[in-house]
Amino acid sequence: MNRTLRIAIGGIATESCTFSPLPTRREDFVVTRGEELLRRYPFLSQFDARFIPTLGAWAMPGGVVEHDAYREFKAEFLQALRRAGPLDGLYLDLHGAMYVDGLDDAEGDWVTAAREVVGPDALISVSLDLHGNATQQLVEQADILTAYRTAPHRDVLETRRRACALLVRCLEEKLRPESVWMRVPVILPGERVVTDVEPAASLYAELKEVDRLPGILSASILVGYVWADDPHATASVIVTGTDRAEAQRQAARLARRYWDARHDFRFAVEAGSMDECIRWALAAPEAPVFISDSGDNPTAGGVGDVPAMLERLLAHDVPDAVFASIVDAEAVAACR
């Protein structure tokens, strides 16, 4: 009779704009433990394995994470991981663009610390946002890496399930995968790499085809995270498999495809100055119209503490608008 696989599950994720003066604090994270953490992954019952919750901590995009907050989360996670052992595997739900004050590679540090607890024999599977910046440390410490394939993100749950499915498969079939990682010296804002339009549409459509090749488990293209003043910020390709030579070939091919297309990436919607965007919105036949900064959403790029856009809305006598968000505690209190 086969023994039931024991797999721990947990993670930490946020998207950190290093140019923001507003730190991400402990209270900015939503923390889940126990059964509440497991409910985040409704597909777990599909696998013949016992999943053991540790700690999950997630925060909205913002500034650099305060070191003490990260240290507290990491200590609790590692303590729970020790209590969970012995383990066959570990699934980590990460982002790839979390930056912690005083740490060069936060996610690499997190996975390395986990590896020290679970040991060299346990398999570690990691899911990432395609806007993450991969590092050598992260790739070396994890056995399986896979990332979102849609931007805007519609495959978050699918990606998490894939990371768990690959982990269970490798444990059941006694496979020891490894990942090939290639940096592509291109850094683009996410709004210029939308996977519904070319050239990203064709690039990301190839990933499922690569997955089906003999010796390959998962292929990922990471756009990288532009709003970080960090040496790791760049696009990259990660191919995980059991045939290193084939993984190397596919990673090189995908990296070259991305490089060759670098001048073809364009904004998927009209882009202009604040005044231009307001005029376009007022003239649009449909409603509502969204105007977003080029940092994806407030706090991800612009800090949101300078009401320049609000000033321009008033200057154009815009009759009806929702302005979000205002990062000013006194102003918010006055509004309430």
ROGUFI-665762 format. One record per residue (C-alpha): x, y, z; residue number from 1; residue in one letter. Coordinates in steps of 0.5 Angstrom, whole numbers, plus 500, padded with zeros to 3 digits. Example, Ala and Ser with C-alpha at 12.3 -4.5 7.8 and 13.67 -1.06 7.14 Angstrom:
2
{{525; 491; 516}; 1; 'A'}
{{527; 498; 514}; 2; 'S'}
END
This chain:
336
{{500; 500; 500}; 1; 'M'}
{{503; 507; 498}; 2; 'N'}
{{504; 512; 503}; 3; 'R'}
{{500; 518; 503}; 4; 'T'}
{{504; 524; 500}; 5; 'L'}
{{505; 530; 505}; 6; 'R'}
{{506; 537; 502}; 7; 'I'}
{{506; 543; 506}; 8; 'A'}
{{503; 549; 503}; 9; 'I'}
{{504; 557; 504}; 10; 'G'}
{{507; 563; 501}; 11; 'G'}
{{508; 571; 501}; 12; 'I'}
{{507; 576; 496}; 13; 'A'}
{{506; 583; 494}; 14; 'T'}
{{509; 587; 488}; 15; 'E'}
{{514; 592; 491}; 16; 'S'}
{{515; 599; 488}; 17; 'C'}
{{522; 601; 490}; 18; 'T'}
{{520; 608; 488}; 19; 'F'}
{{515; 609; 493}; 20; 'S'}
{{516; 613; 500}; 21; 'P'}
{{510; 609; 503}; 22; 'L'}
{{513; 602; 506}; 23; 'P'}
{{509; 596; 506}; 24; 'T'}
{{508; 594; 513}; 25; 'R'}
{{505; 588; 517}; 26; 'R'}
{{498; 591; 518}; 27; 'E'}
{{498; 591; 510}; 28; 'D'}
{{498; 584; 509}; 29; 'F'}
{{492; 579; 510}; 30; 'V'}
{{495; 573; 513}; 31; 'V'}
{{492; 566; 513}; 32; 'T'}
{{493; 560; 517}; 33; 'R'}
{{490; 553; 518}; 34; 'G'}
{{484; 551; 514}; 35; 'E'}
{{483; 558; 512}; 36; 'E'}
{{489; 558; 508}; 37; 'L'}
{{487; 551; 505}; 38; 'L'}
{{481; 554; 502}; 39; 'R'}
{{485; 559; 498}; 40; 'R'}
{{486; 553; 494}; 41; 'Y'}
{{480; 549; 492}; 42; 'P'}
{{483; 544; 488}; 43; 'F'}
{{487; 541; 493}; 44; 'L'}
{{482; 535; 494}; 45; 'S'}
{{483; 533; 487}; 46; 'Q'}
{{490; 530; 489}; 47; 'F'}
{{492; 524; 493}; 48; 'D'}
{{496; 528; 498}; 49; 'A'}
{{495; 531; 505}; 50; 'R'}
{{497; 538; 504}; 51; 'F'}
{{499; 541; 511}; 52; 'I'}
{{498; 549; 512}; 53; 'P'}
{{503; 553; 514}; 54; 'T'}
{{503; 561; 513}; 55; 'L'}
{{500; 565; 507}; 56; 'G'}
{{501; 573; 507}; 57; 'A'}
{{499; 577; 502}; 58; 'W'}
{{499; 585; 501}; 59; 'A'}
{{496; 590; 495}; 60; 'M'}
{{502; 593; 491}; 61; 'P'}
{{506; 598; 495}; 62; 'G'}
{{512; 600; 497}; 63; 'G'}
{{518; 596; 500}; 64; 'V'}
{{516; 591; 505}; 65; 'V'}
{{519; 593; 512}; 66; 'E'}
{{524; 588; 514}; 67; 'H'}
{{521; 587; 521}; 68; 'D'}
{{515; 585; 518}; 69; 'A'}
{{518; 580; 513}; 70; 'Y'}
{{522; 577; 519}; 71; 'R'}
{{516; 576; 523}; 72; 'E'}
{{512; 572; 517}; 73; 'F'}
{{519; 568; 516}; 74; 'K'}
{{520; 566; 523}; 75; 'A'}
{{512; 564; 523}; 76; 'E'}
{{513; 560; 517}; 77; 'F'}
{{519; 557; 518}; 78; 'L'}
{{516; 554; 525}; 79; 'Q'}
{{510; 552; 522}; 80; 'A'}
{{514; 548; 517}; 81; 'L'}
{{518; 545; 522}; 82; 'R'}
{{512; 542; 526}; 83; 'R'}
{{509; 540; 519}; 84; 'A'}
{{515; 535; 518}; 85; 'G'}
{{517; 530; 515}; 86; 'P'}
{{515; 532; 508}; 87; 'L'}
{{515; 530; 501}; 88; 'D'}
{{514; 536; 498}; 89; 'G'}
{{513; 544; 499}; 90; 'L'}
{{508; 548; 495}; 91; 'Y'}
{{510; 556; 495}; 92; 'L'}
{{505; 561; 493}; 93; 'D'}
{{510; 567; 491}; 94; 'L'}
{{510; 573; 486}; 95; 'H'}
{{517; 575; 484}; 96; 'G'}
{{517; 582; 485}; 97; 'A'}
{{517; 583; 493}; 98; 'M'}
{{522; 587; 495}; 99; 'Y'}
{{524; 588; 503}; 100; 'V'}
{{528; 593; 506}; 101; 'D'}
{{535; 591; 507}; 102; 'G'}
{{535; 584; 503}; 103; 'L'}
{{537; 584; 496}; 104; 'D'}
{{533; 578; 494}; 105; 'D'}
{{527; 577; 498}; 106; 'A'}
{{524; 571; 495}; 107; 'E'}
{{530; 567; 494}; 108; 'G'}
{{531; 568; 501}; 109; 'D'}
{{525; 565; 503}; 110; 'W'}
{{526; 559; 499}; 111; 'V'}
{{533; 558; 501}; 112; 'T'}
{{530; 558; 508}; 113; 'A'}
{{525; 553; 507}; 114; 'A'}
{{530; 549; 503}; 115; 'R'}
{{534; 549; 510}; 116; 'E'}
{{528; 546; 514}; 117; 'V'}
{{525; 541; 509}; 118; 'V'}
{{532; 538; 507}; 119; 'G'}
{{535; 537; 500}; 120; 'P'}
{{530; 531; 498}; 121; 'D'}
{{524; 534; 499}; 122; 'A'}
{{521; 537; 492}; 123; 'L'}
{{519; 545; 492}; 124; 'I'}
{{514; 547; 487}; 125; 'S'}
{{513; 555; 486}; 126; 'V'}
{{508; 559; 483}; 127; 'S'}
{{510; 566; 480}; 128; 'L'}
{{507; 572; 477}; 129; 'D'}
{{509; 573; 470}; 130; 'L'}
{{511; 580; 473}; 131; 'H'}
{{516; 577; 477}; 132; 'G'}
{{524; 578; 477}; 133; 'N'}
{{527; 571; 477}; 134; 'A'}
{{534; 570; 481}; 135; 'T'}
{{539; 565; 481}; 136; 'Q'}
{{538; 563; 488}; 137; 'Q'}
{{530; 562; 487}; 138; 'L'}
{{532; 558; 481}; 139; 'V'}
{{537; 554; 484}; 140; 'E'}
{{533; 553; 491}; 141; 'Q'}
{{526; 551; 488}; 142; 'A'}
{{525; 544; 484}; 143; 'D'}
{{519; 547; 480}; 144; 'I'}
{{517; 554; 477}; 145; 'L'}
{{511; 556; 473}; 146; 'T'}
{{508; 563; 472}; 147; 'A'}
{{502; 566; 470}; 148; 'Y'}
{{501; 566; 462}; 149; 'R'}
{{496; 572; 462}; 150; 'T'}
{{496; 579; 463}; 151; 'A'}
{{491; 582; 465}; 152; 'P'}
{{491; 575; 470}; 153; 'H'}
{{486; 570; 469}; 154; 'R'}
{{490; 564; 470}; 155; 'D'}
{{492; 565; 477}; 156; 'V'}
{{488; 559; 480}; 157; 'L'}
{{490; 555; 474}; 158; 'E'}
{{497; 557; 475}; 159; 'T'}
{{497; 555; 483}; 160; 'R'}
{{494; 548; 481}; 161; 'R'}
{{499; 547; 475}; 162; 'R'}
{{504; 548; 481}; 163; 'A'}
{{501; 543; 485}; 164; 'C'}
{{500; 538; 480}; 165; 'A'}
{{507; 538; 477}; 166; 'L'}
{{509; 537; 485}; 167; 'L'}
{{505; 531; 486}; 168; 'V'}
{{506; 528; 479}; 169; 'R'}
{{514; 528; 480}; 170; 'C'}
{{513; 525; 487}; 171; 'L'}
{{509; 520; 485}; 172; 'E'}
{{513; 518; 479}; 173; 'E'}
{{520; 519; 483}; 174; 'K'}
{{522; 525; 478}; 175; 'L'}
{{527; 530; 480}; 176; 'R'}
{{526; 536; 475}; 177; 'P'}
{{531; 542; 474}; 178; 'E'}
{{530; 549; 471}; 179; 'S'}
{{533; 552; 466}; 180; 'V'}
{{533; 560; 467}; 181; 'W'}
{{535; 565; 462}; 182; 'M'}
{{535; 573; 463}; 183; 'R'}
{{533; 577; 457}; 184; 'V'}
{{536; 584; 457}; 185; 'P'}
{{529; 587; 456}; 186; 'V'}
{{525; 591; 461}; 187; 'I'}
{{518; 593; 459}; 188; 'L'}
{{512; 596; 463}; 189; 'P'}
{{506; 591; 464}; 190; 'G'}
{{501; 595; 460}; 191; 'E'}
{{506; 594; 454}; 192; 'R'}
{{506; 586; 454}; 193; 'V'}
{{498; 584; 454}; 194; 'V'}
{{498; 577; 452}; 195; 'T'}
{{491; 578; 448}; 196; 'D'}
{{495; 582; 443}; 197; 'V'}
{{501; 581; 439}; 198; 'E'}
{{507; 580; 440}; 199; 'P'}
{{505; 577; 447}; 200; 'A'}
{{499; 573; 444}; 201; 'A'}
{{503; 569; 440}; 202; 'S'}
{{509; 568; 445}; 203; 'L'}
{{505; 566; 450}; 204; 'Y'}
{{501; 561; 446}; 205; 'A'}
{{507; 557; 445}; 206; 'E'}
{{508; 555; 452}; 207; 'L'}
{{503; 550; 452}; 208; 'K'}
{{506; 547; 446}; 209; 'E'}
{{513; 547; 450}; 210; 'V'}
{{510; 543; 456}; 211; 'D'}
{{508; 537; 452}; 212; 'R'}
{{515; 536; 449}; 213; 'L'}
{{518; 530; 452}; 214; 'P'}
{{522; 531; 458}; 215; 'G'}
{{519; 538; 459}; 216; 'I'}
{{514; 540; 465}; 217; 'L'}
{{513; 547; 465}; 218; 'S'}
{{515; 553; 461}; 219; 'A'}
{{514; 560; 463}; 220; 'S'}
{{516; 567; 460}; 221; 'I'}
{{517; 573; 465}; 222; 'L'}
{{516; 580; 463}; 223; 'V'}
{{519; 582; 469}; 224; 'G'}
{{518; 588; 474}; 225; 'Y'}
{{519; 595; 471}; 226; 'V'}
{{518; 599; 478}; 227; 'W'}
{{524; 596; 482}; 228; 'A'}
{{530; 600; 482}; 229; 'D'}
{{534; 593; 482}; 230; 'D'}
{{539; 589; 479}; 231; 'P'}
{{534; 583; 478}; 232; 'H'}
{{529; 587; 474}; 233; 'A'}
{{529; 584; 467}; 234; 'T'}
{{525; 579; 463}; 235; 'A'}
{{527; 572; 463}; 236; 'S'}
{{525; 565; 461}; 237; 'V'}
{{524; 559; 466}; 238; 'I'}
{{523; 552; 463}; 239; 'V'}
{{523; 546; 468}; 240; 'T'}
{{524; 539; 466}; 241; 'G'}
{{527; 532; 467}; 242; 'T'}
{{531; 533; 460}; 243; 'D'}
{{536; 539; 461}; 244; 'R'}
{{538; 539; 454}; 245; 'A'}
{{531; 540; 451}; 246; 'E'}
{{530; 545; 457}; 247; 'A'}
{{536; 549; 455}; 248; 'Q'}
{{534; 549; 447}; 249; 'R'}
{{527; 551; 449}; 250; 'Q'}
{{529; 556; 454}; 251; 'A'}
{{534; 559; 449}; 252; 'A'}
{{529; 559; 443}; 253; 'R'}
{{523; 563; 447}; 254; 'L'}
{{528; 568; 450}; 255; 'A'}
{{531; 569; 442}; 256; 'R'}
{{523; 570; 440}; 257; 'R'}
{{522; 575; 446}; 258; 'Y'}
{{528; 579; 444}; 259; 'W'}
{{527; 579; 437}; 260; 'D'}
{{520; 582; 438}; 261; 'A'}
{{522; 587; 443}; 262; 'R'}
{{521; 593; 439}; 263; 'H'}
{{514; 590; 437}; 264; 'D'}
{{511; 591; 444}; 265; 'F'}
{{506; 597; 444}; 266; 'R'}
{{501; 599; 449}; 267; 'F'}
{{494; 595; 448}; 268; 'A'}
{{490; 601; 449}; 269; 'V'}
{{491; 609; 448}; 270; 'E'}
{{496; 612; 452}; 271; 'A'}
{{497; 619; 453}; 272; 'G'}
{{498; 625; 458}; 273; 'S'}
{{493; 626; 463}; 274; 'M'}
{{489; 632; 459}; 275; 'D'}
{{489; 627; 453}; 276; 'E'}
{{486; 622; 456}; 277; 'C'}
{{481; 626; 460}; 278; 'I'}
{{479; 629; 453}; 279; 'R'}
{{478; 622; 450}; 280; 'W'}
{{474; 619; 456}; 281; 'A'}
{{469; 625; 455}; 282; 'L'}
{{469; 623; 448}; 283; 'A'}
{{468; 616; 448}; 284; 'A'}
{{461; 613; 446}; 285; 'P'}
{{461; 608; 452}; 286; 'E'}
{{461; 609; 459}; 287; 'A'}
{{464; 608; 464}; 288; 'P'}
{{471; 609; 462}; 289; 'V'}
{{478; 608; 466}; 290; 'F'}
{{484; 612; 466}; 291; 'I'}
{{490; 608; 469}; 292; 'S'}
{{497; 611; 471}; 293; 'D'}
{{502; 606; 467}; 294; 'S'}
{{504; 603; 474}; 295; 'G'}
{{498; 598; 473}; 296; 'D'}
{{494; 601; 479}; 297; 'N'}
{{494; 606; 484}; 298; 'P'}
{{500; 604; 489}; 299; 'T'}
{{503; 599; 484}; 300; 'A'}
{{506; 605; 480}; 301; 'G'}
{{504; 612; 482}; 302; 'G'}
{{504; 613; 490}; 303; 'V'}
{{497; 616; 490}; 304; 'G'}
{{499; 621; 494}; 305; 'D'}
{{499; 627; 489}; 306; 'V'}
{{492; 629; 487}; 307; 'P'}
{{495; 631; 480}; 308; 'A'}
{{490; 627; 476}; 309; 'M'}
{{484; 630; 481}; 310; 'L'}
{{486; 637; 479}; 311; 'E'}
{{486; 636; 472}; 312; 'R'}
{{479; 633; 472}; 313; 'L'}
{{477; 639; 476}; 314; 'L'}
{{480; 643; 470}; 315; 'A'}
{{476; 640; 465}; 316; 'H'}
{{470; 640; 469}; 317; 'D'}
{{468; 633; 468}; 318; 'V'}
{{461; 632; 471}; 319; 'P'}
{{462; 625; 474}; 320; 'D'}
{{468; 621; 476}; 321; 'A'}
{{470; 617; 481}; 322; 'V'}
{{477; 618; 483}; 323; 'F'}
{{481; 613; 487}; 324; 'A'}
{{485; 613; 491}; 325; 'S'}
{{488; 618; 495}; 326; 'I'}
{{493; 616; 500}; 327; 'V'}
{{492; 621; 505}; 328; 'D'}
{{489; 619; 512}; 329; 'A'}
{{487; 626; 514}; 330; 'E'}
{{483; 627; 507}; 331; 'A'}
{{480; 620; 507}; 332; 'V'}
{{478; 622; 514}; 333; 'A'}
{{475; 629; 512}; 334; 'A'}
{{471; 625; 506}; 335; 'C'}
{{468; 620; 511}; 336; 'R'}
END
